[in-house]
Amino acid sequence: MRRFAPIIFLLFFFSGFSQNRPLLYNVDDLPQSLLQNPGARIDFTRHIGVPFLSQIHLSGGSTGVTAYDIFADDGTNVNQRVSNVMREITSGDYFSINEQLEILSFGWKMGARGYFSAGIYQELDVFAYFPKDPALLAFEGNADYIGQDFKFSDANFMGEVLTVYHAGFNYKVDAKLTVGGRFKLYSGIFNAESTANDGFFRTVETPGGPNFYLHEVRGLDVTVNTSGYASLKEEEDMTVDKAVAELLSRSFFGQNGGLGVDLGFNYRVTDQFSINASIQDLGLMFHQKDVENYNYFGSFQTNGLEPLFPELDGNEPTIPYWEIFEERVDRNLQEETTNNTYTTWRPLKYNASFQFGTGKSILPCDYLLSKKPRFMNLFGMIISGVNRPKGPTYGVTAYWDRKVTDNLRFRLAYAVDEFTLTKLGFMMSSRFKNFNIYLAANDIIGYTNLAKANSASLQLGMQFIFKDL
């Protein structure tokens, strides 16, 4: 376990307070909507983001447990609180952290119907299921779980840090349909994943055997793949500061690469009603450099030590029972370190929504039409999700979007997802001439007491947006 401590630290070093961002989805006067749906309708002709400040996104959450459940100052014993949480949480509960920093963003109108956009952003994504069986075995032991299997498949996690270079094109086919696509080049900085483990540990009673209990490990097959980690581990006098500096030095040109695409559309059924959908990060990462894999495999069973007490003279050594036992374990439960290349899918994200407008106003704000109908109130619903190793995570968001003026709008949202049933969100976007600033916060109720919150999300940015007539 000591070798995995640095991995765990690196995964959580950049953590902040799910990966989908419904508060900016369908916001037609923000370029960030094109990152979620390259086929979104937009009403600007050019944009350029303030470097490193056009989008800062931090989000995180956990299902089944909060910090308060563990660290509550209520006079109870912390070990008892941990035990209670471990009994209640399931192997399907998970922890998620996502961070995204937009380094560069720009775009401009092309022809009468097209809009080209491109940029660079850095992303961290960590997702780990709660390893219930291994954690329960380590914390409470096996005395109260005779005959029960402790499954090693519960150990399931992935984490990566990468830089994304992207270019997209948004095209208005006609007055009703807009489509778009985005091509992405991934530059890997760090990756660790362990998602296909197997085997179990079990203790059973053996009344007629040489001992009361039989302990066995069956079909153990646990693999942890890493890239960008081996060089950090092997360097002498490596400290946290040096590790962070090394990772930052890879920010623009990492050691491993990949390819991906985003696709989307928006269809205006009527002037008031529209539907749209998108997929993001349909792509692969190819880990070929600075790769190290750790594999633990085998089967073993034992009734425990069976000491004998022979007559020994003063020169005879005692029987080395523990050394013999260790040799048996090492022969049957093996550890192997390799440098095999591996491939991972990026976590595929998908969105689908509908939107209905009321309060019609006419403003010259569409780059494809001299005038278009604009609605001051927009009501919509978004279904979003992310593919994960044990199945997709999901959420449903309903929102009211109010365009107060051409330079000020806000959105109020209510969402239900796997973190909470009462997620309130707020977004505000304001423009001063061509300078835009926006702020979006999700799960506002959780901000009143972050220790009791299952999730939190914050997104902000500033940029220059132009609407040439």
URLINCOR-V376525 format. One line per field, one symbol per residue. phi: phi as a letter, one per 40 degrees, with the letter a starting at -180 (. if undefined). psi: psi as a letter, one per 20 degrees, with the letter a starting at -180 (. if undefined). burial: I if it has 9 or more other ideal C-beta (glycine too) atoms within 8 Angstrom, else O. A space follows every 50 residues. Layout:
# URLINCOR-V376525
phi = ???
psi = ???
burial = ???
This chain:
# URLINCOR-V376525
phi = .cccdccccccbcccab.dcbccbcgccbbccccccacbccbbbbaaacc dgbcabbbaaaacgabccccbdcbgccccccccccccccbcccabbbbba bccaaaaacbgcbbabaaibabbbbbaacccdcccccccbgbdcbcgccb cccccaaaaababbbaabbbbccacbbbbaaabbbcbcbaaaaabbcaha babbcbdcccacbbbabbfcabbbcbbgbdccccccfcbccccccccccc dcbccbbababbbaabbccbdcbabaaabbgcabbbcbbfbabbbbahba aacgcbcbbccbccccccccdccccccccccbbbbbbbbccabbccccba baababbbgcabbcbbcbbcabcbbcbbbaabbbabcbdbhccaabbbab bbccacbaaabbbbbbaccacbbbbabbbbbbfbcbbbabbbfddcccac ccccaaabaaaaabbbbcc
psi = hhhighggghhjhjqr.ahqmihipjnijphhhhhhoijqprkrhqqpqo piihpoppqrrqqiqrhhhgjpmjirphhhggggghhhqriiqrpppppp oogpprrqpoaiiqppqrapqpqpppppqomgghggghgiajhjlpippo piihoorqqqprpppqprpppogaihpprrqpppppopgqqpqnjlrrrr pqpqqmhjairhqppqppkpnppopqqjhghghipqkprgghggggghij hhnriqrrqrqqqrrpoogrhhpqqrqqqqlnrqpooiqlppppppraqq qqjaqnqqmrppaiipqqpmgghgghggghhhoqppprlpqrpqqqopqq qprqqpqrmpqoqmjpiiqhqqpqphppprpppqrpprhjrqqrqppqqp ppngaijpqrppqpqpaigqimopqppppqpodipqpqpppqlhhhhhnh hiphrqppprrqrppqnp.
burial = OOOOOIIOIIIIOOIIIIIIIIIIIIIIIIIIIIIIIIIIIIIIIIIOII OOOIIIIIIIIIIIIIOIIIOOOOOOOOOOIIIIIIOOIOIOIIIIIIII IIIIIIIIIOOOOIIIIIIIIIIIIIIIIIIIIIIIIOIIOIOOIIOOOI IIOIIIIIIIIIIIOIIIIIIIOOOOIIIIIIIIIIIIIIIIIIOOIIII IIIIOIOOOOIOIIIIIOOIIIIIIIIIIIIIIOOOOOOOOIIIOIIOOI IOOIIIIIIIIIIIIIIIOOOOIIIIIIIIIIIIIIIOOIIIIIIIIIII OIIOOOOOOOOOOOOOOOOOOOOIIOOIIOOIIIOOOOOOOIOIIIIIII IIIIIIIIOIIOOOIOIOOOOIOIIIIIIIIIIIIIOIOOOOIIIIIIII IIIOOOOIIIIIIIIOIOIIOOIIIIIIIIIOOOIIIIOIIIIIIIIOOI OOIIIIIIIIIIIIIIIOO
